[in-house]
Amino acid sequence: MSTGTRVARWLAPVVLLVAWLGIGGTLGPYAGKLGEVATNDQSAFLPQNAESTQVIDAQRKFRQEETLPAIVVWTADGDTGADGIDQAQKSAATRALASLSDVSGVAGPASPALPSKDGKALQGVVQLRPDLGEELEGTLAEVRDAAARVPGTDAQVAGPAASQADLSDAFGGIDGLLLGVALITVLVILLLVYRSLLLPLVIILGVVFSLGLACGIVYVLADHDIVRVDGQVQGILSILVIGAATDYALLLTARFREELAAGRDRVTAMRAALRRSLGPIVASGATVALGLLALLLSDLTNNRALGPVGAIGIACAVLSTLTFLPAVLILLGRTAYWPAKPKPATEKSAGQGVWTKIASLVDRAPRKVWASTLLGLLICTAFAPTLSSKGVPLDEIFVNDAPSVAAQQTLGRHFPGGSGNPAVVIADADRAEQVTAAVERTDGLSAAAAVSASGRPVAGGAGAGELLVVDGRVRIDATLRDAADSDAAKDTVARLRDAVHAVNGADGLVGGYTAQQYDTQRTAEDDRLLIVPVVLAIILVILIGLLRSLLMPVLLVATVALNFLATLGVSALVFQHVLGFSGTDSSVPLYGFVFLVALGVDYNIFLMSRVREESLRHGPREGVLRGLTATGGVITSAGVVLAATFAALGIIPLAFLVQIAFIVAFGVLLDTLVVRSLLVPALVRDIGPAAWWPGVLSRGPDSPQPGQSAAG
């Protein structure tokens, strides 16, 4: 080999390594800065075309400036005072509210303190500036301090401002704690899997570089309002990149180890490893990325936000795996696996190896294996319809005891269930009287009042004073009798809309918190009907191109879909009977589907691409056995890594992320340990060469002869 050729062989890895070191040094810090461009304003993530979203736009015209309400609620000490709230306490509460007008974060004069019907509580509303950001907690602290000066009472703060502060506090651990837990978990698993000191650190370094690149790109796009990021999207992006980049790295390093063990030099070994791993890794990345991009079809803004952000993360994970990792492995060679020695997966599993035993079981009794496995999955699937996805009640949004939730519960005990979260009706001013009458006749409401020119609500409709008219429209606030997050309140909103829409010429709209939850739930249901078949079609097309077959892709898609349904069934039981959730967020089933189906197909891609490769050499029967034995360890390791990284989402004390963490973590383990290890190989072994129809595999010497049962 000439000197020039030798230099060329080593120059590319060095250049790639230097380039990634530059990327890591420049963009690495953005993995901890994404929170700077994230928004946790939940009103920004409502359905674009929903009626409740139109009401939000209309509401802004009725205010001189947009505000964020904080609802202060006072109760007698211990909430058990027999005499309740007295006049002196009421006056002191009103003075406390008035004293807040000089606080910088307060947008205007607070309301007076109003007593509850049972006489045991007071409430007042303080309007805060919506742009406080990190100053919100400080402003709320001043509100609490002022409220605490009312003698003989316990003071709490509820409402959108308090909820937003608790939400920001919950997401505060994403930039540091979540990343740290996820990366340490992955590092420990890799050390146990490889029993090597250097290789796990190399893989983690590649993961960090890919995450830094993804976060840097997303940061710039979010800063220019091209994509939108909230805490949920931010957390899922981090976990997705860490899990995917590690999985792809496991596949490539395992193949590189096999090539080194076969006696090839490091450059030749990496070329062979890349040639044989490129298709599965790219197909896997494309499956997940395109599955995520299908979320762009959603009418929910946070779903659409996750689509491109997640796809960017997957693309960066694939890029790092195919460039940074090969460069480092070429430079390190066998040293990367020290103190272990590179051995092919088949050699490591020889004799009494666990995957040799599993392959032998599949070969001896494939029909029994897939039938019993299928039965178990179907039993789990039977519980899937019991999973409620109508939304999470306010008192279950936070896993821990959030102050805003406790305050809302106190408010609900003494005031109508919908206090602080009224249904908002917008209608034409010349039909205000008829609309108000229709609202008052609606069952499930405790009060209704139009907004006057003074900005205060007045009962009695148009005849009760001069109404505030903006662009020929008026606003009517209707207090719900039931808790704003309850099914009963959502039913009331549906009846209210029917009543308001029935007023001819009023062009009435009904919005507010409950209407937003109702619209979000219905939109999520429509999204599932649209996006689920699109994702399945995308995956099917990719598998057909990779495996050059029609029957095999259909079989794989069917098995991962079954795995998803079985996971939902188990989740329904765990959420209700173990974790105490009465339901899930309306988007949880869709997120779970996209992640589990797209990521579940990944492991089948890794398995069946190797089975196809081995089948072309040794025949279909031996191809299944060799493919399962060769990939068993690495795919199981990849599944454990991905499950562990998603489980890390559970440290963020929000029901949505805890539910996603369990569904994906459990589903990935079920897919890796049961579907990919037993169900799929047994089905392919039992069906025989016909599984690859209409493709034809070269029949090796150990293939079943014509007329011989594949089941043996």
N, C-alpha and C positions, 0 to 999 in steps of 0.2 A: 504494500500500500504506500503510495507516494506521500510526501509530507503535506502537500496541498490537500489531498483527499482526507488525510488524517485531521488536519486543521478544520476542514469543512464539516467533518462529522461532529466535532466538539463545539464549533462556533454557534450553531443554532441553539443548542441547549443553554449555553452561557447567555446569549442575547435574550432568550425568553425569560431566563431567571432574573436578569437585570431589569427587564421590562416589568415583570410582576413585582419585584422589590420596589420599583418606583411607584407602581399602582398602589401597593399596600401602604407605602409611606405617605402617599398623597391623599388617598381616599379612605384609608383604614379608619381614621377618626370619625368619618361620617356614619359609621355603624352606631355611634353614640350620639349623633346630632340630629337624627331624623325627627326626634320629638319637637325640634324647633319649628318645623314646618307642618306638624300634625295638628289637626283640629279635632276636638272632642265635642263640638256643638252638634248634638244629635238631630237638630232640625235641618241640618245641611245634608242629611242622609235619607230623607224621605222620598217616596215615589215622585218622580218628576211631574207626572200628569194627574196625580190624585187630587181629589176635591180638597182634602185637608191642606195640601201644598198651595193650592190657589188661595185658600183662606189666609195662609201666612203672608203671602204677597199683598193681599188686600188689607190685612191688619196693619201693616206698616204705614199705610196712608192715614190711619186714625191716630197716629202718635206723632208728636213733634220730633221725637227721637226714639229709637228702638231701645228697650230696656230688658233687664234680666231680673224677674221678680224673686225676692226672698220673703217667705212667709214666716213671721214670728208667731209662735203659739205659746201662751202662758197657761199653766194649770196650777191649782192650789197645791201646796207642798205635798208631795207623795201622791198626787192625783186622787186623793181620797177625802179631802176636806169636806165635811158635812155642810158647812155654810157656803162653800164655793168661793167665787171671786166677789169681793166687795167693791163699793164705789171708789174707795181710796186707791185700791190696786188698779182699777180701770183708769183712773186719772193718772196714776204714776206710769202706767204702760203707755198711755197716749203721749205723755211728756217725754218718755224715753224714745219713742218713735220720732217725735219732733226734733229731738236733739241730734238726730242723725243727719239732718239736712246739711250740716257743715262738713260731713265726711266726704273726702274727695271722690270716692268711688260711688257715691249715691247720686242718682240721676235727677232727683226732685223730691218734693215733700212726700213723706210717707202717709199712709192712710191712718185714721184714728183707730184705736183699739176697739174691736167689736166683740161683744160677749156671745157665747154659745147659748142655745135654747135651754140647756140644762143648768146654765149659770156657773159652770165649773171651769170654764176656759175663756181665754181671750185670743183673738188673732188680729194681726196687722200686717200690711204688705209694704215692703220697702223695695223701691225700684232701683236696681243697680245698673251701672253702665255695662253694656255687653262686651266691651273690649278690654276688660281688666286683665285678662290673661293670668300671669303669675301673681298679680295683686289681688285676685279674687279672694283667696283665703284670708289675706290680711283684712280686707274690707268686711268679710263675714265675721271675723274675730271682733271687730269693732261693733258690729250689729249685736253679737252675742253679749259683749260686755255691757252695752247699753240696756239690753233686755234683762240682764241679770240684776239690774239695780231696782227692780220692782220687788218690794219686800213680800215675803210669804208665798212666793211662787217659784215654780220651776220653769225655765225658759228654754225653748228649742227653736231651731230654724229649719224649715222645710222649703219646698218649692224648687223651681228649676235652678236657681243659683246654688243652693245647697247640694243638689244632685250633681251639678256640673263640677263642683269642688271635690266631692267624694270620687267622682269618675276620674278626674285628673290625678287625684292621690293614688287611686288604684293603678293607673297606667304609669305611675312614677317609677315603677321597677323595671320597665321594659328595656330602657337603654342600658342599664347596668346589671341588675340582678338576673333577669331572664337570660341575657347573653352569657353571663358567667356560669349559671347553672347548666345551661344547654351544652356549652363547650366543655366544661369539666366532666359532665356525664358522658359525652362522646369520647373524650380522651381516656377515661377509665375503661370503657367498653373496648376501645381499640387496643389498649395495653393488654387486656385479658385475651382478646382474640388473637393478636399477632405474637404476643410474648416477645415483643421487640421494643426497644427503647426509642429508637430513632424514627421509624416509619410512622407511628401515631402522631408524633410532633410534626412531621412533614405534611401529613394529611390535614391536621388541624390548621397548619399555616396556610395551606391552600384554601381551606374553608373560610378562614378569616379574610384572605385576600378577595375571594369571590363575594363575600358578604359586604366588604368595604366598597368594591366596585359597584355592586347592586345598589347599596344605600347612597353612594355618591350620585349615581344616575338618577335615582328616584328623588333625591334631595333637590337637584337642579330642576327636574320636571315639576315637582310640587311647588317649589319657590316661584315658578313661572305660571302656576295655576293650570298646568297641562294635565297633571294627575292630582287626585285628592288622597290624602293619607289621614287616617285616624289611628287611635291606639290599637284597635283590633287588627287593622291591616298591617301596622308596623310590627306587631308581635308575630303575626303569622308569616310575614316576609322573612324575619330573622330565623324562625324555626324551619321554614321551608327550605331556605338556602343551606342552612347547616345540615339538615337531614339529607337533602338531595345530593349536595356536593360530597358528603361522606359516602353515600351509597355508590355513586359513580366511581369514587376513588377506590372503594373496596373491590369493585368489579375489575378495574384496570390493574390494580396492584396484584390481585390474585392471578390474573392472566400473565402478567410480567414475571411473577414468581415461577409459574409453570414453564415459561420459555427459558428462564435462566436454568432451571433444574434439568431441562433437556440438553444443556451443554452449550447453548448459544451465548455469544458475547453480548454485552449490555445493549449496544446499539441495535444489533440484529434482533435481540429479544424484544426490545421496545417496539421496533417496527412491526413485528409479528403480533405483539399484544395489542397495539393500536389498530392494526388491520382487522383483527378479530373482535375487538371491543367497540370499534367506532360505530358500527351499525346499531347494536343494542343500546348504547349510551345515547346516541342522537335520537333514535326512535323513542326511547324512554323520555328524554327531555322534551321532544316535540309533543308527545302524548300529554304530558303534564301542562306544558305551556299553552298548547292549543285548547286543552280542557279549561284552563283558567281564563283564556281569552274569550271563551264562550260566555263568561259572566258579563261581557259587554252587552249581551242581549237583555240583561236584566233592567227593570225600570227602577230598581233601588240603587241609589248612588253609591253606597258603600260596597255593594256587590260589584258594580262596574269598576270601582276603584281598585278592588283586589285583583281584577283580571290582568290589566297591564303591569301592575306592580309585581304580582307574583310571577308573571311570564318573564319579566326582566330578571328577577332573581334566579329562575331556572336557567335562563340563557347564560348568565354569569357563572353558575355552577358548572354547566357543561363546558364552557370556555376554559375555566380554570383546570378542570380535570383533563382536558385534551391538550393543554399547552404547558401550564406550570408544572403539573405533576410529572409528565413524561420527562421534562427537562431535568428536574431534580433527581428522578430515578436513574436517568442515564448517567448523571454525574456521580451518583452514589454507588450504583451497581448493587452487588450483593451486600454491601455494607448497610444498605437501608434496612435489611431484615435481621441484622445482628442483634442478639446472639443466636437467633434461630437460623437454620439453613433452609434455603428455598427448596421446597418439594412440591411436585404436582399434587393437585387436590386428590386425584385418583390414588396416588401412592399413600398419602396421608390417611385415606379412608380404607386402606386395604385391611384384610383380615376381619377383625371384629368391630371395625368402625361403625358408628351409628348410622351413617348414610348408606353404607353397604347393606346393613340390616334392613333399612327402610326400602332400599331398592329391591332387595330380595323379597320382601313382603309384597311389594307391588307386583313383582314378576310372578310370584306363586299364585296369588289370588286377587287379581286386579278387580274383578267384579264385586267381590265381597268388600274390598277396600273402598271403592267409590260408592257403593250402595249404602254402607254404614255411615260414611262421611256425609253423604248427601242427606240421609235421614236426620242426622244430628243438626245440620244446618237448617233444614226445613222446620224442625222443632223450634229452633231459635227464631226463625222468621215468623212463626205463628204469633209471636208477641209484638211484632213491629207495628201493627195497627193501633196498639195501645199507647204509643208514644204521641203525646199531645204537642203540637207545635203552634199553638195559638198565642204564644208570647209568654214572657216571664213576668209574673207580678212584681210590683215595685219592691215588695219586701224580700224578693228573691234575687234581684239584680246583682246585689253584692253578696259574696259568700260569707264575709265577716259582718260584724255589726256596724253598719254605716250610720253616722249621726242623722243624715237626711232621711233615712228609712224610718228610724225610730221617731223622728219628728212628724213624719207623714202619718204614721200609725196613731200618734197622739191626736193629730188633727182630725183623723177619721173617727176617733171615739167620741168627739164632742161636736163636730160639725158635719154637715152632709158629706157623704162619701166622696163626692166630686169637688169638695172645697179646694180652692187653689188651682184646680184644673178644669175650668168650665168648658162646656161646648160653646163654640163661637159661631154665631150665625151672621152672615153678611147678606144683605138684600137691598133692593131698590128702595129709596126713601119714600116714594109715593105709595108703596105697598107695606110700609112698616107696621101699620096697625093690624093688617090681616096676618102678616107673618108672626107678629108677637102673639096674636091670639092662637095661631096654629101651634106655636112653641109651647104656650101655656097649657094647651090641651093634651100635649104628648105625655103619655104615661112614662114614669121613671125620672121625672125632673122634680126638684124641690123648689126651684125659684127661677125666674127669668127677668132680666132687666136690660133695657136699652142704654147705650152710652150717651150721656147728655153732652151739651156743648162745653160744660165745665170739666168734662173728662170723668165724671162720676157716673156709675150706673144708676138708673132710676127705673122703678117698677111701673107698670101700667102702660107701656108702649108710647105711641106718639102723643097721646093726650096728657101725659104726665109731665110735660115740660119740653123745653126746646132741645130737640135731639141734635147730636153732632152729625152733620151730613158732609161727606167727603166724596166728591165726584159723583154726586147723586146716589150715594150708598150709605146705609146705616149699619151699625153693629149691635147685636143683641147677645148678651152673655147668659147662658143657661146652666145653672148648677145641677149636676147629676145627683140623684139620690144614692146611687151605689158608688163604691170605690171606683176611681177613674180607670183602673187597670183591670177591672173585673169583666167577665163575659156578659154579665147583666148590663153593665154600662155600655158595652159595645152594641148590645141589642137595642138599647135606648137610642144610641146614635143612629142606628139604621132606621128606627121608627121616626126619629126626628127629621132625618133627611127626606123620608117619604112625605112627611107632613109639610115641610118647607117647600119641597119641589112641587107639591100639589097646588101651591098658591100661584095662580096665573099671573104672569107679568112681573113676578118678584125677582126672577133670576137668582134664587136663593142658593147659598152655599153653606155647608156645615163643616167646621173644622175644630181645632183644639186637640189636646193631648190624646183623649180617647179616640177621636176620629183618626188621628195619625196612626195609632196602634192598629185600628181596624183596617185602614187602608194598607198599612205595611203588611199585615197578615194576608190580606187578599192578594196583594201584589206578589208576595212570596209564593203563594200557591200557583199563580199564573206563571211565575218564573220557572218553577219546577216542571210544569207541563211543557214549557218551551225548551229549556236548557238541557234537561236530562236526555231527551232523544238526540239533541245536537251533539252532546259530549259522546254519547255512545257511537254515533255515526263517525265522528272524528277518530275515535280509537279504533273502530273497525277498519277504516280506510288505511290507517297507519300499519295495523297488524297485517292486513292483506299484502301491502307492499313489502313488509319485512319478511314475512313467512312464506310468501308466494303460494298462498292457499286461501280457500274460502271457508271450508268447514272448521279448520283449526281456529281462526280468529273469532268466529261465531261462538265456538265452544269456550274460548278464553273470556270473551266479553260476558257470556252468560254466567260463568263461574264467579267473576268479580262482582257482578250485579247481585248474585245470590249472597256473596259474602257481605255486601253492604246491607242487604235486608236482614240478614242474620245479626249483624252488628246492631242495627236499630232495635231489633227485638231484645237483645241483651241489655242495651242501653236503657230501654223503657223500664225494665225491671230494676236496674241499678239506680237510675235517677229517682224513681218513685220510692223504692223500698230501702235504699242504702244512703243516698245523698240527700233525699228529702225534697227534690224538685217536683213541683206540681206540673211542670211543662218545660218546653224549650223555647228559645227564641225562634221566631218564624223562619230565620235564615239558616238555622243549624242543620236541618236535613239536607239542604242544597249544598252547603259547604262540605258536609260530611260525604255526600255523594261524589262531588268533584274530586276531593282529596283521595278518598278510598278507591274509587274506580280507576282514576288516572294513576295513582301510585301503586295500586294493586296490580294493574296491568304491567307495571314496570318489572315486578318480580317474575311474572310469567314471560315477559319479553326476555329477561336474562336467562330463564330456564329453557324456553322453547327454542331460542336462537342457538343455544348450545346443543340441545337435543337434535335439532335439524342438522347442525354441523356434524355431530357424531353419527347420525343416521345415514348421512351421505357416505360415510366411511365404512360403517359396520352394519348397516341395515336398521330398520325401524325399531325392532325389539331391543337390540343391544344399544341403540341410540338413546332410548328412553332411560335405560339403566345407567349408562355412562354419563349422560347429561345430568341426571339427578344426583349421582354420586359426586361428580366434579363440581357442581354449583351449589350443592346443599349447604356446605358450611358458609360460603361467602354470602349467599342470599339470606340465610338465616341471620347472619351477623348484620347485614344491611337492614333487615326488618327490625331487629332489636334496636339498632341505632335510631332508625326513624321513629319507632314507637317511643323511645326514651326522650327524643328531642321534642316531640309533640306533647308528651306528658309534662314536660317542663312548663308548658303554658298554664298548667294548673296552679302555679305559684302566683299568678295574677288573680286577685280575689274577685273575679267577675264570673257570673254564672255562664255567660256565653262562651268564654274561653275555657272554662272548666269542662263544659259539655263537649266542645270541639276536641279538647285534649283527650277526653276519655274515648269518644267515638273513633277518632283516628288512631290512637295508640292501641286500643283493643282490636279494632278492625285490621290494622296492619299485622299484628301478631297472629290473629286468626287466619289471615290470608297467607302469611309466611309459613306458619307451622302446620296448617291443616289444608287449605285450598291448594297452595303451590306444592306442598310436600307429598300430599296423599291424593286428593281428588283429581287434580289435573293429570299427574303421571299415570294414575290408575285408569282414567278414561282413555288417554292416548294409547296406553298399553293394550287395553281391551279392544278398542276400535281397530288398532293395527294401522297398516299403511293407508287405509281409507281416510284416516283422520287428516291426511294432508291433501285430500281431494280439493281441486282437480290437479294439483301438482303430483308429480311422480318422483319418489325417492329411489335412488339406486339401491338395489337389494343386496345386502352383504351376505356372507356365507352363513350367518347365524339367524337370518330372517326366517319367519314362519313360511313353510312351503304352502303352495296353493291347497286349500281345503283344510289346513291345520288351524285350529282355534287359537286366536290370539290370547285367549284366557288361559290356555295351557290345560 
